[in-house]
Every structure is written in structure tokens, then in C-alpha cells.
Amino acid sequence: QVQLVESGGGLVQAGGSLRLSCAASGNIFSINLRAWYRQAPGKQRELVASISNGGTQRYADSAKGRFTISTDNGKDAVYLQMNGLTPEDTAVYYCNYKSIPNNDYWGQGTQVTVSS
């Protein structure tokens, strides 16, 4: 089992920045992908960004150029730096770890609210 705890959400004005953090504990040696998802009210959960063990990063089109995903393998944490936030970024953001063979682990989510 892997436990994930997110932090860093909050209320920010449009154009502002936030840095989300996700701390992992437990059986993390089999983790091969770390990601951030978000879910806005009335919408499906969507992938925001992911990073593989090899460092390959992928971003949703809406996140490209504004968000940056990174890891701190020494502490096994994953971060999401979000700049240029807009009200459309308002959502609950979830940390997700995937392990071999095909296990999915989720954090409890952190609310991000962007005011106009």
C-alpha cells in the first residue's frame, strides 16, 4: 500500500501561483509514474500532468506552459507548480501514483480556487 497526502491548495486571484505538494509513504519502490489530476464541479476527473521514473513529463494542453511537475525522490514527493492561474483551473487536485503491475493510489485531494 501507498499513502499520499496533498497540500498547498487554497484561494488565489487570477494570474497568481500555487505550488501543490504530495508526500508519499509506504511501499513506494514499485512506483513508476506520478501524476496530478483535477476534478472541477460537474466534470470528470482529468489528467493535468505526469512524470515517469525516467523524468518524462506529459501535460494536458490546458497546463502546458503554465504548470510544471517535478519530483523529489529523496523524500518521494511530487510537486505541481502552477503559474498564471485562471478561474478555469478551479478544481480539487489529486495526487496519483501508479505502480507495477497496475495499481493506482490516490490522495484525498486539495482544493484550488481561483477568483476572477
C-alpha positions, 0 to 999 in steps of 0.5 A, spaced: 500 500 500 501 507 498 499 513 502 499 520 499 497 526 502 496 533 498 497 540 500 498 547 498 491 548 495 487 554 497 484 561 494 488 565 489 486 571 484 487 570 477 494 570 474 497 568 481 501 561 483 500 555 487 505 550 488 501 543 490 505 538 494 504 530 495 508 526 500 508 519 499 509 513 504 509 506 504 511 501 499 513 506 494 519 502 490 514 499 485 512 506 483 513 508 476 509 514 474 506 520 478 501 524 476 496 530 478 489 530 476 483 535 477 476 534 478 472 541 477 464 541 479 460 537 474 466 534 470 470 528 470 476 527 473 482 529 468 489 528 467 493 535 468 500 532 468 505 526 469 512 524 470 515 517 469 521 514 473 525 516 467 523 524 468 518 524 462 513 529 463 506 529 459 501 535 460 494 536 458 494 542 453 490 546 458 497 546 463 502 546 458 506 552 459 503 554 465 504 548 470 510 544 471 511 537 475 517 535 478 519 530 483 523 529 489 525 522 490 529 523 496 523 524 500 518 521 494 514 527 493 511 530 487 510 537 486 505 541 481 507 548 480 502 552 477 503 559 474 498 564 471 492 561 474 485 562 471 478 561 474 478 555 469 483 551 473 478 551 479 478 544 481 480 539 487 487 536 485 489 529 486 495 526 487 496 519 483 501 514 483 501 508 479 505 502 480 507 495 477 503 491 475 497 496 475 495 499 481 493 506 482 493 510 489 490 516 490 490 522 495 484 525 498 485 531 494 486 539 495 482 544 493 484 550 488 480 556 487 481 561 483 477 568 483 476 572 477 
